[in-house]
């Protein structure tokens, strides 16, 4: 579950998506993973109060300043919130792998396939899927459970992910796959 935080759903946020439809699909994928006892991990972005740990990324995209020093925009949405035993990987950059313990955590859990839901398709979802591949994992991006602020970048990145880096599947395909994992 990649960055399904309030910043993408709060109308006052510069990162707000045009719709919150992705949350329903992501919640169904999350529920299926939990039923099948598949390891679930969440990510969220957080910066120190001054934003020094955001580096060039924070300077390039000032809208990320809403993640500095904590606050409500960094909270994971309730419908997809972690439960006990589901780690939350805190990251400062687009990929959930960069500068985090994600790769070693997945390795210790014996994970070989990463089912990805979250936002944004052109940013953190894409970077995470590409890095999953580069770590020897099979990335599966759930088309209905990812979103972006505009349809052009969303569709272009899904096309490119499917062509080079990941399997892009429908929600139904993901639910069937997760159901077979139990």
SULLINSUL-V329412 format. One record per residue. N is the residue number from 1. RES is the residue in three letters. OMEGA is omega in whole degrees, -180 to 180 (* if undefined). NEAR is the number of other ideal C-beta (glycine too) atoms within 8 Angstrom. D_LAST is the distance of its C-alpha to the last C-alpha in whole Angstrom. Layout:
# SULLINSUL-V329412
N	RES	OMEGA	NEAR	D_LAST
N	RES	OMEGA	NEAR	D_LAST
This chain:
# SULLINSUL-V329412
1	UNK	-173	13	19
2	UNK	168	13	23
3	UNK	177	11	26
4	UNK	-174	15	25
5	UNK	-175	13	28
6	UNK	-178	12	31
7	UNK	-178	12	33
8	UNK	-176	14	32
9	UNK	179	11	32
10	UNK	-178	10	35
11	UNK	179	4	38
12	UNK	-178	4	40
13	UNK	177	13	38
14	UNK	179	5	40
15	UNK	-173	12	36
16	UNK	176	12	35
17	UNK	179	13	33
18	UNK	179	5	35
19	UNK	178	6	32
20	UNK	-179	7	29
21	UNK	-179	7	27
22	UNK	-177	16	25
23	UNK	180	12	23
24	UNK	180	9	22
25	UNK	179	13	20
26	UNK	179	16	19
27	UNK	178	10	18
28	UNK	177	11	16
29	UNK	178	16	14
30	UNK	180	12	14
31	UNK	178	8	13
32	UNK	178	12	10
33	UNK	179	11	9
34	UNK	179	10	9
35	UNK	-178	9	8
36	UNK	-179	11	4
37	UNK	175	6	6
38	UNK	178	10	7
39	UNK	179	6	11
40	UNK	175	10	14
41	UNK	180	12	17
42	UNK	172	13	20
43	UNK	172	16	24
44	UNK	180	13	27
45	UNK	174	13	31
46	UNK	176	9	33
47	UNK	174	15	37
48	UNK	-172	8	39
49	UNK	179	6	42
50	UNK	180	5	44
51	UNK	-178	10	42
52	UNK	-179	7	43
53	UNK	177	7	39
54	UNK	175	12	39
55	UNK	-177	9	41
56	UNK	-179	5	42
57	UNK	179	11	39
58	UNK	177	13	40
59	UNK	-180	8	44
60	UNK	-176	5	43
61	UNK	-177	7	41
62	UNK	178	6	42
63	UNK	179	8	40
64	UNK	180	13	38
65	UNK	177	9	40
66	UNK	178	12	39
67	UNK	-179	12	36
68	UNK	175	13	39
69	UNK	-180	6	39
70	UNK	179	4	36
71	UNK	-172	8	37
72	UNK	-178	6	35
73	UNK	-179	12	34
74	UNK	-178	13	32
75	UNK	176	8	30
76	UNK	-178	13	26
77	UNK	-173	11	26
78	UNK	-176	5	25
79	UNK	178	8	23
80	UNK	-177	12	20
81	UNK	178	7	22
82	UNK	172	9	20
83	UNK	179	6	19
84	UNK	179	3	19
85	UNK	177	3	18
86	UNK	-177	9	17
87	UNK	173	7	20
88	UNK	179	10	23
89	UNK	179	13	24
90	UNK	-175	9	28
91	UNK	178	13	30
92	UNK	-176	11	33
93	UNK	-173	9	33
94	UNK	-177	9	31
95	UNK	176	11	28
96	UNK	180	13	25
97	UNK	-172	10	26
98	UNK	176	10	30
99	UNK	-179	5	31
100	UNK	179	10	28
101	UNK	-173	6	26
102	UNK	-177	11	23
103	UNK	-179	9	23
104	UNK	177	7	23
105	UNK	179	11	20
106	UNK	179	13	18
107	UNK	-179	8	19
108	UNK	178	6	19
109	UNK	-180	7	15
110	UNK	-178	5	15
111	UNK	175	9	14
112	UNK	-179	5	15
113	UNK	-179	8	14
114	UNK	176	12	15
115	UNK	-172	12	15
116	UNK	171	15	18
117	UNK	176	14	19
118	UNK	-176	15	23
119	UNK	-14	15	26
120	UNK	-175	16	29
121	UNK	-176	13	28
122	UNK	-177	10	31
123	UNK	-172	10	31
124	UNK	177	15	28
125	UNK	-180	16	25
126	UNK	-178	14	27
127	UNK	179	13	28
128	UNK	179	18	25
129	UNK	179	15	23
130	UNK	180	12	26
131	UNK	175	12	26
132	UNK	178	14	22
133	UNK	-178	12	24
134	UNK	175	6	27
135	UNK	177	9	24
136	UNK	178	4	23
137	UNK	175	11	19
138	UNK	178	9	18
139	UNK	177	16	19
140	UNK	-178	14	18
141	UNK	-178	14	20
142	UNK	-174	16	19
143	UNK	-176	10	22
144	UNK	-175	8	22
145	UNK	173	13	21
146	UNK	-177	18	24
147	UNK	178	11	27
148	UNK	-178	14	31
149	UNK	177	8	34
150	UNK	-176	7	36
151	UNK	-179	6	34
152	UNK	178	6	36
153	UNK	179	12	34
154	UNK	-177	14	31
155	UNK	-180	8	31
156	UNK	-179	9	33
157	UNK	174	13	31
158	UNK	178	13	28
159	UNK	-177	8	30
160	UNK	177	10	31
161	UNK	179	15	27
162	UNK	-176	9	26
163	UNK	-170	6	29
164	UNK	-165	5	29
165	UNK	-169	10	26
166	UNK	166	12	23
167	UNK	176	8	21
168	UNK	-174	9	22
169	UNK	176	10	19
170	UNK	175	8	20
171	UNK	-180	12	18
172	UNK	178	6	16
173	UNK	179	8	15
174	UNK	180	15	13
175	UNK	177	11	12
176	UNK	178	8	11
177	UNK	-180	11	10
178	UNK	178	14	7
179	UNK	180	10	6
180	UNK	-176	7	6
181	UNK	-173	8	4
182	UNK	*	7	0
